[in-house]
């Protein structure tokens, strides 16, 4: 159990306005009826998971043509299956991340009755790795937008959630526990209705998007920066893993920032609002002033393969492909900014939701040349191997395949460079395991 602590006054400056909070949740009766309806539809047609009457969107041919050209070269045999998944949204699987700040017993029972199961194992802390080295099974992850040069501490346009609220020192928080349920079939759990005055009990997401948060290894009392935070899913996952001293959620775009704020308000309790800040800086030139962060996550803007493949028209697709060429420079500057504000010994996790090597390993490799005190860390044994039952991983470096002792993870017939593993790992959507795309790389600032 974790007790609330007073937050340093620099994070409660009077110039920061408190947002009016709106709370949302779905009743169990409503949820159950929705689940039963979903089950009946599934029995009638197991392939039909889209909303009734919803038309399938056509893929954008210019985008698909480029994907075929690039990804067949970079992914080899994996591309054919990944292509099939991306072109069939009805096959996409969805994860359900539970909110530890609400009662979820009934939700858990409903999920299990529908065939959902936890993709993160229920682990006894006493049985974990005793080497002292952080790993995927660390106990802290388990239990069973205004002027560009403004900083979060002095920007009037930045906002702190509940800045005027004083935490109740007698209140005990639930134990940190990142719980996400997944289904082997493309069954989508129903979204929750908005009910004022209550928190939402779960968040729907692509389960692969939790992997960067696991790699970040957040612990209680740390200062964490989510540099590109909207819509807020990774910030919520951070709050499930630990109770940070400060979580700064940065988003420069005003519309996306509103979306982010509403997400946080819907899942984070009043007692923790003083620990969460919404900032509106340009992430490429983030200024931290009084704060040095222990952990920084950069979920960078990217050529989101799932979304871009369904651009509204061929013309829009062509325009997006032109923008795509400029993304690596933006992503590299965001990563440089993150490395500049993390403390020595701290961690930065860089992630995208694209298969493109130029936005993934190439960005990491470019930025590392500018930071001789930064060192990439191997995530293969920590994340890829333990979770290979649910996700299809490959090292990020194009042209590399699989080592002989890892037959279930990658196609055969080439060796894996140890350095390519350290640059990052890539989740490739495949038939039956449609999670991803998701690239993640972890970098540590040397002491």
C-alpha positions as CSV (number, residue, x, y, z in Angstrom):
1,X,0.0,0.0,0.0
2,X,1.2,3.5,-0.7
3,X,0.5,6.6,1.3
4,X,0.1,10.1,-0.3
5,X,2.8,12.6,0.2
6,X,2.8,16.4,-0.1
7,X,4.0,17.5,-3.6
8,X,6.8,20.1,-3.8
9,X,5.5,23.6,-4.0
10,X,7.0,24.2,-7.4
11,X,4.4,21.9,-8.9
12,X,1.5,23.8,-7.2
13,X,2.2,27.4,-8.4
14,X,-0.9,29.5,-8.1
15,X,-0.5,30.6,-11.8
16,X,-1.5,27.1,-12.9
17,X,-5.3,26.9,-13.3
18,X,-7.2,23.9,-12.0
19,X,-9.5,22.2,-14.6
20,X,-13.0,21.3,-13.6
21,X,-13.1,17.6,-13.3
22,X,-15.7,15.3,-14.9
23,X,-15.9,11.7,-13.9
24,X,-17.0,8.8,-16.0
25,X,-17.9,5.1,-15.5
26,X,-20.1,2.4,-16.8
27,X,-22.5,0.5,-14.6
28,X,-22.1,-3.3,-14.3
29,X,-25.7,-3.8,-15.5
30,X,-25.0,-1.7,-18.7
31,X,-21.7,-3.5,-19.2
32,X,-23.2,-6.9,-18.8
33,X,-25.9,-6.2,-21.3
34,X,-23.4,-4.9,-23.8
35,X,-21.2,-8.0,-23.3
36,X,-24.2,-10.3,-23.8
37,X,-25.1,-8.5,-27.0
38,X,-21.5,-8.8,-28.2
39,X,-21.5,-12.5,-27.4
40,X,-24.7,-13.0,-29.4
41,X,-23.3,-11.2,-32.4
42,X,-20.1,-13.3,-32.1
43,X,-22.1,-16.5,-32.1
44,X,-23.9,-15.4,-35.2
45,X,-20.7,-14.4,-37.0
46,X,-17.4,-14.9,-35.3
47,X,-15.7,-12.7,-37.8
48,X,-18.1,-9.7,-37.4
49,X,-16.6,-7.5,-34.7
50,X,-17.3,-4.0,-36.1
51,X,-20.3,-2.0,-35.1
52,X,-23.5,-3.0,-36.9
53,X,-23.9,-1.1,-40.1
54,X,-20.4,0.3,-40.1
55,X,-18.9,0.2,-43.6
56,X,-15.4,-1.1,-44.1
57,X,-12.9,1.6,-45.1
58,X,-11.0,1.1,-48.3
59,X,-7.2,1.1,-48.0
60,X,-5.2,3.9,-49.6
61,X,-3.4,2.5,-52.6
62,X,-0.4,5.0,-52.7
63,X,0.3,4.2,-49.0
64,X,-0.1,0.5,-49.6
65,X,2.2,0.5,-52.6
66,X,4.9,2.2,-50.5
67,X,4.4,-0.2,-47.6
68,X,4.8,-3.1,-50.0
69,X,8.0,-1.7,-51.4
70,X,9.6,-0.8,-48.1
71,X,8.3,-3.5,-45.7
72,X,8.8,-6.5,-48.0
73,X,12.5,-5.5,-48.1
74,X,12.8,-4.7,-44.3
75,X,10.6,-7.5,-42.9
76,X,11.0,-10.2,-45.4
77,X,8.6,-13.1,-44.9
78,X,6.9,-11.4,-42.0
79,X,5.4,-8.7,-44.3
80,X,2.9,-10.9,-46.1
81,X,1.1,-11.8,-42.8
82,X,1.5,-8.3,-41.4
83,X,0.0,-6.9,-44.6
84,X,-3.0,-9.2,-44.3
85,X,-3.6,-8.1,-40.7
86,X,-3.3,-4.4,-41.5
87,X,-5.7,-4.8,-44.4
88,X,-8.3,-6.5,-42.2
89,X,-9.4,-4.3,-39.2
90,X,-11.9,-6.9,-38.3
91,X,-9.0,-9.2,-37.2
92,X,-7.5,-6.7,-34.9
93,X,-7.4,-7.7,-31.2
94,X,-8.0,-5.3,-28.3
95,X,-6.6,-5.2,-24.8
96,X,-8.4,-4.1,-21.6
97,X,-6.2,-2.3,-19.1
98,X,-7.9,-2.2,-15.7
99,X,-7.8,0.9,-13.5
100,X,-6.4,0.1,-10.1
101,X,-8.1,3.2,-8.6
102,X,-11.6,1.6,-9.0
103,X,-13.3,-1.6,-7.9
104,X,-12.7,-4.1,-10.8
105,X,-13.8,-7.4,-9.4
106,X,-17.0,-7.6,-11.4
107,X,-15.2,-6.3,-14.5
108,X,-12.6,-9.1,-14.1
109,X,-15.2,-11.7,-13.7
110,X,-17.0,-10.5,-16.9
111,X,-13.7,-10.5,-18.8
112,X,-12.9,-14.0,-17.7
113,X,-16.4,-15.2,-18.5
114,X,-15.9,-13.9,-22.1
115,X,-12.6,-15.8,-22.5
116,X,-10.2,-12.9,-21.7
117,X,-7.0,-13.6,-19.8
118,X,-4.1,-11.6,-18.4
119,X,-1.2,-11.3,-20.7
120,X,1.1,-10.3,-17.8
121,X,1.4,-13.2,-15.5
122,X,0.1,-13.1,-12.0
123,X,3.3,-13.2,-10.0
124,X,4.2,-13.7,-6.4
125,X,6.8,-11.0,-5.6
126,X,8.7,-13.4,-3.4
127,X,9.4,-15.7,-6.4
128,X,10.8,-13.0,-8.7
129,X,14.3,-12.8,-9.9
130,X,16.5,-12.2,-6.9
131,X,19.6,-10.9,-8.8
132,X,18.6,-7.3,-8.1
133,X,18.5,-6.5,-11.8
134,X,15.4,-4.8,-13.1
135,X,13.3,-7.0,-15.4
136,X,9.9,-7.3,-16.9
137,X,8.8,-9.2,-13.7
138,X,9.9,-6.5,-11.3
139,X,7.5,-6.1,-8.3
140,X,6.7,-2.4,-9.2
141,X,4.8,-3.6,-12.3
142,X,2.9,-6.5,-10.6
143,X,0.7,-7.3,-7.6
144,X,-1.1,-10.9,-7.8
145,X,-0.3,24.1,-25.2
146,X,1.2,27.8,-25.3
147,X,4.6,29.5,-25.9
148,X,7.2,27.0,-27.2
149,X,9.8,28.2,-24.7
150,X,7.6,27.9,-21.6
151,X,8.2,25.4,-18.9
152,X,5.7,23.5,-16.8
153,X,6.6,25.4,-13.7
154,X,6.0,28.9,-15.0
155,X,3.7,28.6,-18.0
156,X,0.2,30.1,-17.4
157,X,-1.2,28.0,-20.2
158,X,0.1,24.8,-18.6
159,X,-2.3,23.1,-16.2
160,X,-2.0,20.9,-13.1
161,X,-4.8,18.5,-12.4
162,X,-6.4,19.4,-9.0
163,X,-3.6,21.7,-8.1
164,X,-5.6,23.2,-5.2
165,X,-6.6,19.8,-3.8
166,X,-4.8,18.6,-0.7
167,X,-4.4,14.8,-0.5
168,X,-5.9,13.1,2.5
169,X,-2.9,11.8,4.4
170,X,-5.0,8.9,5.8
171,X,-6.0,7.6,2.3
172,X,-4.2,4.5,1.2
173,X,-3.7,3.8,-2.5
174,X,-4.2,0.4,-4.1
175,X,-1.0,-1.5,-4.7
176,X,0.5,-0.8,-8.1
177,X,-0.6,-3.4,-10.5
178,X,-0.5,-3.2,-14.3
179,X,-3.4,-5.6,-15.3
180,X,-4.3,-6.0,-19.0
181,X,-6.7,-8.6,-20.3
182,X,-6.6,-9.9,-23.9
183,X,-8.6,-12.3,-26.0
184,X,-7.3,-14.8,-28.5
185,X,-10.0,-13.7,-31.0
186,X,-10.8,-10.2,-32.3
187,X,-13.5,-9.6,-29.6
188,X,-13.7,-6.0,-28.6
189,X,-14.9,-5.3,-25.0
190,X,-17.5,-2.6,-25.0
191,X,-16.6,1.0,-24.2
192,X,-17.8,2.5,-21.0
193,X,-20.5,5.1,-20.8
194,X,-19.8,8.5,-19.1
195,X,-21.2,8.7,-15.6
196,X,-20.4,11.9,-13.7
197,X,-18.8,11.6,-10.4
198,X,-17.0,8.3,-10.9
199,X,-13.8,7.0,-12.5
200,X,-13.7,4.7,-15.5
201,X,-12.8,1.2,-14.6
202,X,-10.8,0.2,-17.7
203,X,-9.1,1.6,-20.8
204,X,-9.2,-0.1,-24.3
205,X,-5.9,-0.2,-26.2
206,X,-3.5,-2.2,-28.4
207,X,-1.8,-4.3,-25.8
208,X,1.6,-3.8,-27.5
209,X,1.4,-0.1,-26.4
210,X,2.0,-1.2,-22.8
211,X,5.5,-2.6,-23.7
212,X,7.3,0.8,-23.7
213,X,5.8,1.5,-20.2
214,X,7.1,-1.9,-19.0
215,X,10.5,-1.1,-20.4
216,X,10.5,2.2,-18.5
217,X,10.5,0.4,-15.1
218,X,8.8,3.2,-13.3
219,X,9.0,3.1,-9.5
220,X,7.2,4.9,-6.7
221,X,8.5,8.4,-5.9
222,X,10.2,9.0,-9.3
223,X,9.7,12.0,-11.5
224,X,8.5,10.9,-14.9
225,X,8.0,12.9,-18.2
226,X,5.7,11.7,-20.9
227,X,7.0,14.0,-23.7
228,X,4.3,13.3,-26.3
229,X,1.5,12.3,-24.0
230,X,-1.8,12.6,-25.9
231,X,-4.2,10.8,-25.9
232,X,-2.9,9.6,-22.5
233,X,-2.8,5.8,-22.6
234,X,0.8,5.5,-21.6
235,X,0.4,8.0,-18.8
236,X,-2.4,5.9,-17.4
237,X,-0.2,2.8,-17.7
238,X,2.5,4.6,-15.7
239,X,0.0,5.3,-13.0
240,X,-1.0,1.7,-12.9
241,X,2.7,0.6,-12.5
242,X,3.7,3.0,-9.7
243,X,2.8,6.2,-7.8
244,X,5.3,8.8,-9.1
245,X,6.3,11.9,-7.2
246,X,5.5,13.8,-10.4
247,X,4.1,12.7,-13.8
248,X,4.4,15.5,-16.3
249,X,2.3,14.9,-19.4
250,X,3.4,17.1,-22.2
251,X,1.3,17.9,-25.3
252,X,1.7,21.1,-27.4
253,X,-1.4,20.7,-29.6
254,X,-4.4,22.3,-27.9
255,X,-7.0,19.8,-29.1
256,X,-5.0,16.8,-28.3
257,X,-4.1,18.4,-24.9
258,X,-7.8,18.7,-24.1
259,X,-8.3,15.1,-25.0
260,X,-5.3,14.2,-22.8
261,X,-6.7,16.2,-19.8
262,X,-10.1,14.5,-20.1
263,X,-8.5,11.1,-20.2
264,X,-6.5,11.8,-17.0
265,X,-9.6,13.2,-15.3
266,X,-11.5,10.1,-16.1
267,X,-9.0,7.6,-14.6
268,X,-6.9,9.4,-12.0
269,X,-8.4,10.0,-8.5
270,X,-8.6,13.4,-6.8
271,X,-6.0,12.3,-4.3
272,X,-3.3,12.1,-7.0
273,X,-4.1,15.1,-9.1
274,X,-1.4,17.1,-7.3
275,X,1.1,14.6,-8.7
276,X,0.0,15.0,-12.3
277,X,0.9,18.0,-14.5
278,X,-0.3,18.8,-18.0
279,X,2.3,20.8,-19.9
280,X,2.1,22.5,-23.3
281,X,5.6,22.8,-24.5
282,X,7.2,22.0,-27.8
283,X,8.7,18.7,-27.0
284,X,11.7,19.4,-29.3
285,X,12.8,22.1,-27.0
286,X,11.5,20.9,-23.6
287,X,12.7,23.0,-20.6
288,X,12.5,21.4,-17.2
289,X,14.2,24.1,-15.1
290,X,13.8,22.9,-11.5
291,X,13.1,19.3,-12.3
292,X,15.4,16.5,-13.5
293,X,13.5,13.5,-14.5
294,X,14.3,9.9,-13.5
295,X,12.4,8.4,-16.4
296,X,11.2,9.9,-19.8
297,X,9.0,8.2,-22.4
298,X,9.0,9.5,-25.9
299,X,6.0,8.0,-27.8
300,X,6.9,9.9,-30.9
301,X,4.6,11.1,-33.7
302,X,5.1,8.7,-36.5
303,X,3.6,7.3,-39.7
304,X,1.0,5.3,-37.8
305,X,0.7,2.3,-40.2
306,X,-2.8,1.3,-39.0
307,X,-4.1,4.8,-39.5
308,X,-2.2,6.0,-42.6
309,X,-3.2,2.9,-44.5
310,X,-6.7,4.1,-44.4
311,X,-6.1,7.7,-45.5
312,X,-9.4,9.3,-46.7
313,X,-8.2,9.6,-50.3
314,X,-5.3,8.9,-52.6
315,X,-4.5,12.6,-52.5
316,X,-4.4,12.6,-48.7
317,X,-2.3,9.5,-48.8
318,X,0.3,11.1,-51.1
319,X,0.4,14.2,-48.8
320,X,1.0,12.0,-45.8
321,X,3.8,10.2,-47.6
322,X,5.5,13.6,-48.2
323,X,5.2,14.4,-44.5
324,X,6.6,10.9,-43.7
325,X,10.0,11.9,-45.1
326,X,10.2,14.7,-42.5
327,X,9.3,12.6,-39.5
328,X,12.7,11.2,-38.6
329,X,14.2,14.6,-38.1
330,X,11.3,15.5,-35.7
331,X,11.6,12.2,-33.9
332,X,15.4,12.6,-33.5
333,X,15.0,16.0,-32.0
334,X,12.3,14.7,-29.5
335,X,14.7,12.0,-28.4
336,X,17.6,14.5,-28.0
337,X,15.3,16.6,-25.9
338,X,14.4,13.7,-23.7
339,X,18.0,12.7,-23.2
340,X,18.8,16.3,-22.2
341,X,16.3,16.4,-19.3
342,X,16.8,12.9,-17.8
343,X,19.2,12.6,-14.9
344,X,22.5,10.7,-15.1
345,X,21.6,7.1,-14.5
346,X,18.0,7.7,-15.7
347,X,16.1,6.0,-18.5
348,X,14.6,7.1,-21.7
349,X,12.2,4.9,-23.7
350,X,11.6,5.8,-27.3
351,X,8.6,4.2,-29.1
352,X,6.6,4.4,-32.3
353,X,3.6,2.6,-33.8
354,X,5.2,2.1,-37.2
355,X,7.2,-0.7,-38.8
356,X,9.4,1.8,-40.6
357,X,13.1,1.3,-39.8
358,X,13.9,4.9,-40.7
359,X,11.6,6.1,-37.9
360,X,12.8,3.4,-35.5
361,X,16.3,2.0,-35.2
362,X,17.8,4.7,-37.5
363,X,16.5,7.5,-35.3
364,X,18.0,5.8,-32.2
365,X,21.3,5.2,-34.0
366,X,21.5,8.8,-35.2
367,X,20.8,10.3,-31.8
368,X,23.3,8.1,-29.9
369,X,26.1,9.6,-32.0
370,X,25.3,13.0,-30.4
371,X,25.2,11.6,-26.8
372,X,28.4,9.7,-25.9
373,X,27.1,9.3,-22.3
374,X,23.9,7.5,-23.5
375,X,23.9,3.7,-23.9
376,X,21.1,1.6,-25.5
377,X,20.0,-1.5,-23.5
378,X,19.0,-4.9,-24.7
379,X,15.3,-5.6,-24.3
380,X,15.3,-9.0,-26.0
381,X,15.6,-11.2,-23.0
382,X,13.7,-8.8,-20.7
383,X,10.6,-8.3,-22.8
384,X,10.7,-10.2,-26.2
385,X,11.4,-13.7,-24.9
386,X,9.0,-13.7,-21.9
387,X,6.1,-12.3,-24.0
388,X,6.7,-14.2,-27.2
389,X,3.6,-16.3,-26.6
390,X,1.5,-13.2,-27.2
391,X,3.6,-11.0,-29.5
392,X,5.7,-11.5,-32.6
393,X,9.0,-9.7,-32.1
394,X,12.0,-9.0,-34.3
395,X,15.2,-7.0,-33.7
396,X,14.7,-3.6,-35.2
397,X,17.7,-3.6,-37.6
398,X,16.5,-4.4,-41.2
399,X,18.1,-7.4,-42.7
400,X,18.5,-9.3,-39.5
401,X,16.6,-12.4,-38.7
402,X,16.8,-14.9,-35.9
403,X,19.4,-16.8,-33.8
404,X,19.1,-20.5,-33.8
405,X,18.0,-20.7,-30.2
406,X,15.0,-18.4,-30.7
407,X,12.9,-20.2,-33.3
408,X,9.6,-18.9,-32.1
409,X,10.4,-15.3,-32.3
410,X,11.8,-14.6,-35.8
411,X,12.1,-16.2,-39.3
412,X,15.2,-18.2,-39.8
413,X,18.4,-18.0,-41.9
414,X,20.4,-15.1,-40.5
415,X,22.1,-14.0,-37.3
416,X,21.1,-11.3,-34.9
417,X,23.6,-8.6,-34.2
418,X,23.8,-8.0,-30.4
419,X,24.0,-4.3,-31.2
420,X,20.9,-4.4,-33.3
421,X,19.0,-5.9,-30.3
422,X,20.2,-3.0,-28.2
423,X,18.9,-0.5,-30.6
424,X,15.4,-1.7,-30.0
425,X,12.8,-4.4,-30.7
426,X,9.8,-4.4,-33.0
427,X,6.3,-6.0,-32.5
428,X,5.1,-7.1,-35.9
429,X,1.4,-7.9,-36.3
430,X,0.7,-11.4,-37.5
431,X,-2.3,-13.6,-38.0
432,X,-3.6,-14.7,-34.6
433,X,-1.3,-12.2,-32.8
434,X,-2.4,-9.0,-34.4
435,X,-0.8,-6.6,-31.8
436,X,1.4,-3.8,-33.1
437,X,3.1,-2.3,-34.9
438,X,5.1,-1.2,-31.9
439,X,8.8,-0.3,-31.7
440,X,10.6,0.3,-28.4
441,X,14.1,1.2,-27.5
442,X,15.5,2.0,-24.0
443,X,18.5,4.2,-23.5
444,X,20.3,4.9,-20.2
445,X,22.3,8.1,-19.4
446,X,25.5,7.0,-17.8
447,X,26.4,8.3,-14.3
